[in-house]
Amino acid sequence: MSENILSVKGVHKSFGGVHALKGVDLTIKKGEVHCLAGENGCGKSTIIKVISGVHKPDSGEVELNGKKYTSITPSEAIEAGVQIIYQDFSVFPNLTVMENLAINKALASKKKFINKKEFRRIAEEAVNKINFKVDLDALVEDLPVADKQLIAISRALLADAKLIIMDEPTTTLTKTEVKRLFEIIEDLKEQGVTILFVSHKLDEVYEICDSITIFRNGENVLSCQVSEMDDEKFAYYMTGRKFDSQNIKQNAKAGDSILEVKNLSAPGFDNVNFNLRKGEVLGISGQLGSGRTELSLALFGLLKPYEGSIVVDGKEVNITSPAKAQELGIALVPEDRLTEGLFLSQSIKRNINVTKLDELSSKLGVMNITALTDESKGWVKNIGVKTKDHEYPVQTLSGGNQQKVVLARWLATNPNVLILNAPTVGVDIGAKHDIHTLLRNLANEGRGIIVVSDDVKELVDVCDRVMVMQQGKIINEIASGDLNADMLSQYI
């Protein structure tokens, strides 16, 4: 009997004129945690859909548990033990936990009536498989993201999952929640369940994965044990480029104070003091609920302080709204680009220009189409948004390019202070490096940059100093000379 649970050989898949997969191979051993990595658009999603029967390959074969398929159907994949947990978890928010867990079995049985006692028995069986403590009668929409993910895992195990594919499972989780997820993955591994872990976060790959395959431009460029991997090798095979994060900070020259916060208090934080200088990148970190996000909202007029003051360019100001913040030269790139930062169905051009409509329109309110087009094209080129046409909907872009569009929108206002909340969440390694380089270049132009993040490597790579918040207060400040990942991790 084969030691492999999955063997993909020579799979090609095209969509129109786009060759998404170019003869890829992927082998996963039974009972291991295998990482599939690659930049957005490299073919990861396509191969997952081929394995699960959503897409029929143009050529090649998929072998599951020793059985070969030239074309597998979704029902055959499920029967073979394949379960996928997508980033949205595919749960029903308006149903209870119990209903979410038991509904698939109920549908499969084709019973006309629901037996709630049976539903509860099934749900209890599901959560007990991973020792998941949750109120079975709670509505899923009222639960935290981590619990929704555990519901999806529990449901997969009810279907006798042998291979669970987790698509970017840690994107929206806190560090504590990630630790809990990894404990569950280790337990599943001990039970003989195989995990295909889709991620581009190297620290997570080191911690949880046994082996790794990297895709680039629809091709398999590397397969090896994680023990054979290092940061430089990972970045190179992911992107085809070599990065030197040490050079990002070069030429930083901090100048006069551009933003000063004195004894500032608002819902979520208390008595905060700090000074941001021109040409400086200041990091603000802490766990979820530390007050870091609330502080950024207060600086942009989205949260009203009840005490303290804000000084911009030496003058005390009252930031009562985002419009007032923009007038003072302050811009905020929000934490969730999908719900707070972008109009997904609208064009890239419209998303970039939305902050400049008044400036690019006549006194009668008629928009200058030529000016709008030139403005958008200029930013697409300057900030490196990868697209064939800026008239395409912004939802057609990868996560990294969507984030560049949000950045372009606010850079178009020519801010003196740029605040970024979780600027590279869900962004692949190449786009992350590009964004970090851009932030340092903006600082070198004399702007003040605030990066709100709990990504330790990001803070060390890009910031001149970092303030750590806990329970609404600043508990530590680490200067550039003392800034290292181990120390910062301990404080956070």
C-alpha positions in Angstrom: 0.0 0.0 0.0 1.3 3.5 -0.9 2.6 5.7 1.9 1.1 8.7 0.0 -2.5 9.9 0.5 -2.3 12.2 -2.5 -0.2 12.1 -5.7 -0.8 14.7 -8.4 1.1 14.1 -11.6 1.5 16.4 -14.6 -1.7 18.4 -14.1 -2.4 21.1 -16.6 -5.3 23.6 -16.4 -6.1 26.6 -18.5 -8.9 29.2 -18.3 -9.3 30.8 -21.7 -5.9 32.0 -22.6 -4.5 31.8 -19.1 -2.4 28.7 -18.3 -3.0 28.4 -14.5 -1.3 25.0 -14.0 1.6 23.9 -16.2 2.2 20.2 -15.5 2.4 20.4 -11.7 3.2 17.6 -9.4 2.2 17.4 -5.7 2.9 14.5 -3.4 1.6 14.3 0.3 2.4 11.5 2.7 -0.2 10.0 5.0 -0.3 11.6 8.4 1.9 14.6 7.7 1.3 18.3 7.6 2.3 19.5 4.2 2.6 23.2 3.3 1.6 24.5 -0.1 3.1 27.9 -0.6 3.3 30.5 -3.4 2.3 34.1 -4.2 -1.2 35.0 -5.1 -2.0 33.8 -8.7 0.6 31.0 -8.6 -2.0 28.2 -9.0 -2.6 27.2 -5.3 -6.4 27.7 -5.5 -6.6 26.0 -8.9 -4.8 22.8 -7.7 -7.1 22.7 -4.6 -10.1 22.8 -6.8 -8.7 20.1 -9.1 -8.1 17.8 -6.1 -11.6 18.5 -4.7 -13.3 17.9 -8.1 -14.4 21.5 -8.7 -12.2 21.8 -11.7 -11.5 19.1 -14.3 -7.8 19.1 -15.3 -7.0 19.4 -19.0 -4.4 16.6 -18.6 -2.6 14.7 -15.9 -4.0 12.6 -13.0 -4.9 12.7 -9.4 -4.3 9.7 -7.1 -6.1 9.6 -3.8 -5.5 6.7 -1.4 -4.1 4.6 -4.2 -7.0 5.2 -6.6 -6.2 7.1 -9.8 -8.5 9.7 -11.4 -8.1 11.6 -14.7 -11.1 13.5 -13.6 -12.5 13.4 -10.1 -16.0 14.6 -9.1 -16.7 16.5 -5.8 -18.7 13.6 -4.4 -15.8 11.2 -5.3 -13.3 13.5 -3.5 -15.5 13.6 -0.4 -15.9 9.9 -0.5 -12.1 9.6 -0.6 -11.9 11.7 2.5 -11.0 15.1 1.1 -12.4 18.1 3.0 -11.6 21.8 2.4 -11.8 24.6 4.9 -11.9 27.8 2.9 -11.0 31.2 4.3 -14.7 32.1 4.8 -15.2 28.6 6.5 -18.5 28.1 4.5 -20.6 28.2 7.7 -24.2 29.4 7.9 -24.1 32.5 10.1 -27.9 32.5 10.7 -28.0 28.9 12.0 -26.9 27.6 15.4 -23.6 25.7 16.0 -25.6 22.5 16.3 -27.4 23.1 13.0 -24.2 23.9 11.2 -22.6 20.7 12.4 -25.5 18.3 11.7 -27.0 19.7 8.5 -24.8 17.8 6.1 -25.6 14.4 7.7 -29.3 15.4 7.7 -29.2 16.2 4.0 -27.3 13.1 3.2 -29.9 10.9 5.0 -32.7 12.6 2.9 -35.1 12.5 5.9 -38.1 14.8 5.6 -38.2 15.8 9.2 -35.6 17.1 11.6 -34.9 15.2 14.9 -33.4 17.7 17.2 -32.1 15.1 19.6 -30.3 13.4 16.7 -28.9 16.8 15.6 -27.5 17.4 19.2 -26.0 13.9 19.3 -24.2 14.5 16.0 -23.0 18.0 17.0 -21.7 16.7 20.4 -19.9 13.9 18.5 -18.3 16.5 16.2 -17.0 18.9 18.9 -15.8 16.1 21.1 -13.4 15.0 18.3 -11.3 18.1 18.9 -12.3 18.8 22.5 -14.0 22.0 21.3 -16.0 23.7 24.1 -18.8 25.8 22.6 -22.5 26.5 23.1 -24.3 24.3 20.6 -27.4 26.6 20.7 -25.4 29.8 19.9 -25.9 31.5 16.5 -22.7 31.2 14.5 -22.8 34.9 13.5 -22.3 35.8 17.2 -19.1 33.7 17.6 -15.5 34.8 17.1 -13.7 33.9 13.9 -11.6 31.2 15.6 -14.8 29.4 16.7 -16.2 29.5 13.2 -13.0 27.8 12.0 -13.3 25.1 14.6 -16.9 24.5 13.6 -15.6 23.9 10.0 -12.9 21.5 11.3 -15.4 19.6 13.4 -17.8 19.3 10.5 -15.0 18.0 8.3 -14.2 15.3 10.8 -17.8 14.2 10.8 -17.4 13.4 7.1 -14.6 11.0 8.0 -11.9 13.4 6.6 -8.6 11.8 5.8 -7.1 14.8 4.0 -8.1 18.3 5.3 -7.0 21.2 3.1 -6.8 24.5 5.1 -6.7 27.5 2.9 -4.8 30.4 4.7 -6.2 29.3 8.0 -4.5 31.9 10.2 -5.2 35.1 8.2 -7.8 36.5 10.7 -6.7 34.8 13.9 -4.9 36.3 16.9 -1.6 34.7 18.1 -3.5 32.9 20.9 -6.0 31.5 18.4 -3.2 30.4 16.1 -1.6 28.5 19.0 -4.9 26.7 19.7 -5.3 25.9 16.0 -1.8 24.4 15.8 -2.6 22.2 18.9 -5.6 20.9 17.1 -3.6 20.2 14.0 -1.1 18.2 16.0 -3.9 16.2 17.6 -5.4 15.5 14.1 -2.0 14.4 12.9 -1.7 11.9 15.8 -5.2 10.6 14.8 -3.8 9.9 11.3 -5.5 12.8 9.5 -3.3 14.5 6.8 -3.3 18.3 6.5 -2.5 20.3 3.4 -1.7 23.7 5.0 -1.9 26.6 2.4 0.2 29.5 3.7 2.9 32.0 2.8 3.9 32.7 6.4 7.3 31.1 6.9 7.3 31.2 10.7 4.1 29.2 10.7 5.5 26.8 8.2 8.5 26.2 10.4 6.3 25.6 13.5 3.6 23.2 12.1 4.6 21.7 8.8 6.7 18.6 8.0 7.2 19.2 4.3 6.6 21.9 1.7 5.8 22.5 -2.0 6.2 25.9 -3.5 4.3 27.0 -6.7 5.3 29.9 -8.9 3.5 31.0 -12.1 1.6 27.7 -12.3 4.6 25.5 -11.8 6.1 23.4 -9.0 9.5 25.0 -8.3 10.4 23.3 -5.1 9.4 20.3 -2.9 11.4 19.4 0.2 11.4 18.8 4.0 10.8 22.0 6.0 14.1 21.2 7.8 15.8 22.0 4.5 14.2 25.4 4.2 15.5 28.8 5.3 14.2 32.4 5.0 16.3 33.3 2.0 15.5 30.1 0.1 11.8 30.4 0.9 11.6 34.0 -0.4 13.6 33.2 -3.6 11.5 30.2 -4.6 8.2 32.0 -3.8 9.0 35.1 -5.9 12.1 34.4 -8.1 13.6 37.5 -6.4 16.3 38.0 -3.7 15.4 40.4 -0.8 17.6 42.1 1.7 15.4 43.4 4.5 18.5 45.0 6.2 18.7 47.5 3.4 15.1 48.7 3.8 15.9 51.0 6.7 18.9 52.7 5.2 19.0 56.5 4.8 16.3 57.1 7.5 16.7 60.6 8.8 14.2 61.6 11.5 13.5 65.3 11.7 11.2 67.6 13.7 8.0 66.5 15.4 5.1 66.1 13.1 2.5 64.5 15.4 2.4 64.6 19.2 -0.2 62.8 21.4 -0.5 64.1 25.0 -2.4 62.2 27.8 -4.9 61.0 25.2 -7.8 58.8 26.4 -10.7 57.3 24.5 -12.8 54.2 24.6 -10.2 51.4 24.4 -7.1 53.2 25.6 -6.0 55.5 28.4 -3.4 58.3 29.0 -1.4 57.6 25.9 1.7 59.8 25.1 4.0 59.7 22.1 5.8 61.8 19.6 6.1 61.0 15.8 8.9 62.7 13.9 9.2 63.5 10.2 11.0 60.7 8.4 10.2 58.1 11.1 8.4 54.8 11.0 6.8 54.2 14.4 5.4 50.8 15.2 2.4 50.3 17.6 1.9 46.7 18.7 0.0 44.6 21.2 -2.5 41.8 21.2 -6.1 42.1 20.0 -7.9 44.3 22.6 -4.7 46.1 23.6 -6.1 49.5 22.4 -3.8 49.7 19.3 -6.7 49.8 16.8 -8.7 52.3 18.9 -5.7 54.6 19.0 -5.4 54.7 15.2 -9.1 55.4 14.9 -8.9 58.3 17.3 -6.1 59.8 15.3 -8.3 59.7 12.2 -11.4 61.2 13.8 -13.3 57.9 14.0 -13.2 57.7 17.8 -13.8 60.7 20.0 -11.2 61.2 22.8 -12.6 62.3 26.2 -9.2 63.5 27.5 -5.9 64.7 26.3 -4.7 66.5 23.1 -3.3 65.9 19.6 -0.7 68.3 18.2 0.0 68.4 14.5 3.0 70.5 13.2 3.2 72.3 16.6 -0.5 73.2 16.7 -3.1 71.6 18.9 -6.0 70.3 16.8 -9.4 68.8 17.3 -9.9 65.9 14.9 -13.6 65.5 14.8 -14.0 63.5 11.6 -12.0 61.7 8.9 -12.5 64.8 6.7 -10.8 66.9 9.3 -8.0 64.4 9.6 -7.5 64.5 5.8 -7.5 68.3 5.9 -4.7 68.1 8.5 -2.7 65.8 6.3 -3.5 62.5 8.1 -4.5 59.3 6.3 -5.5 55.9 7.6 -5.2 52.6 5.8 -7.8 50.4 7.7 -7.3 47.0 9.1 -9.8 45.1 6.9 -9.4 46.2 3.3 -12.3 44.1 2.1 -15.0 45.7 4.3 -13.5 49.0 5.3 -11.0 49.9 2.5 -12.4 49.0 -0.9 -15.5 49.1 -3.1 -14.9 45.6 -4.5 -17.3 45.7 -7.5 -16.0 49.1 -8.6 -13.0 49.7 -10.9 -9.4 50.1 -9.7 -9.6 53.6 -11.1 -12.6 54.6 -9.1 -11.2 53.1 -5.9 -8.0 55.1 -6.3 -9.7 58.4 -7.1 -12.5 58.4 -4.5 -10.5 60.7 -2.1 -9.9 63.2 -4.9 -13.2 63.6 -6.6 -13.7 67.2 -5.5 -10.2 68.1 -6.6 -10.6 66.4 -10.0 -14.1 67.9 -10.7 -15.3 71.3 -11.9 -17.1 73.7 -9.6 -20.4 72.4 -11.1 -19.5 68.9 -9.9 -18.6 67.5 -13.4 -15.8 65.1 -13.2 -12.7 65.6 -15.4 -12.5 62.1 -16.9 -9.0 62.7 -18.4 -7.7 63.8 -15.1 -9.2 60.9 -13.3 -7.7 58.5 -15.8 -4.3 60.1 -15.7 -4.3 60.1 -11.9 -5.2 56.4 -11.7 -2.8 55.3 -14.4 0.0 57.2 -12.6 -0.6 55.5 -9.3 -1.0 52.0 -10.8 2.4 52.4 -12.4 4.2 54.2 -9.5 3.0 51.9 -6.7 3.3 48.7 -8.8 -0.3 47.4 -9.0 -0.2 44.3 -11.2 -3.2 44.6 -13.6 -3.8 44.6 -17.3 -6.3 47.5 -17.1 -7.2 49.9 -14.3 -10.8 49.7 -15.4 -11.0 46.1 -14.0 -13.0 45.7 -10.8 -10.7 45.8 -7.8 -12.0 42.4 -6.7 -10.1 40.8 -9.6 -6.7 41.7 -7.9 -4.7 39.6 -5.5 -4.6 40.6 -1.8 -1.3 42.4 -2.1 -2.4 44.4 -5.1 -5.7 45.3 -3.4 -3.7 46.7 -0.5 -1.6 48.7 -3.0 -4.8 50.3 -4.3 -5.8 51.3 -0.8 -2.4 52.8 -0.3 -2.5 54.6 -3.6 -5.9 56.1 -2.7 -4.5 57.7 0.5 -1.1 58.6 -1.0 -3.0 60.6 -3.6 -4.1 63.0 -0.9 -0.4 63.7 -0.2 -0.5 63.0 3.6 2.2 64.1 6.0 1.2 61.4 8.5 0.2 57.9 7.2 -1.3 55.4 9.6 -1.5 51.8 8.5 -3.4 49.2 10.5 -2.2 45.6 9.8 -0.8 46.7 6.4 0.3 43.3 5.1 -2.3 40.8 6.5 -3.1 38.3 3.8 -0.4 39.7 1.6 2.2 37.4 0.0 5.9 37.8 0.6 6.8 39.7 -2.6 4.0 42.3 -2.2 4.9 42.5 1.5 8.5 43.5 0.7 7.2 46.0 -1.9 4.9 47.6 0.7 7.7 47.8 3.3 10.1 49.4 0.8 7.4 51.9 -0.1 6.9 52.9 3.5 10.6 53.4 4.1 10.7 55.5 0.9 7.8 57.6 2.1 9.6 58.1 5.4 12.7 59.2 3.6 10.6 61.9 1.9 9.9 63.3 5.3 6.5 61.8 6.1 5.7 60.3 9.5 4.5 56.7 9.3 2.7 54.7 12.0 2.5 50.9 11.5 -0.1 49.2 13.7 0.7 45.5 13.7 1.3 42.3 15.7 3.6 40.9 13.0 6.9 40.8 14.9 9.1 40.4 11.8 7.3 43.2 10.0 7.8 45.6 12.9 11.5 44.7 13.2 12.1 45.0 9.4 10.4 48.3 8.8 10.2 50.4 12.1 12.6 52.7 13.7 11.0 52.1 17.1 8.0 50.2 18.5 5.6 51.0 21.3 3.8 48.0 22.9 0.3 48.4 24.2 -1.5 46.3 26.8 -5.0 46.8 28.3 -5.2 50.3 26.7 -1.8 51.5 28.0 1.7 51.8 26.5 3.8 49.4 28.6 7.1 49.5 26.7 8.9 51.4 24.0 11.8 49.7 22.1 14.3 51.9 20.1 15.7 50.7 16.8 19.1 49.7 18.3 17.4 47.4 20.7 14.7 46.1 18.4 14.8 42.4 17.8 12.1 39.7 17.3 12.7 37.8 20.5 12.5 40.9 22.7 9.4 42.2 20.9 7.6 38.8 21.1 8.1 38.7 24.8 6.6 42.1 25.3 3.6 41.4 23.0 
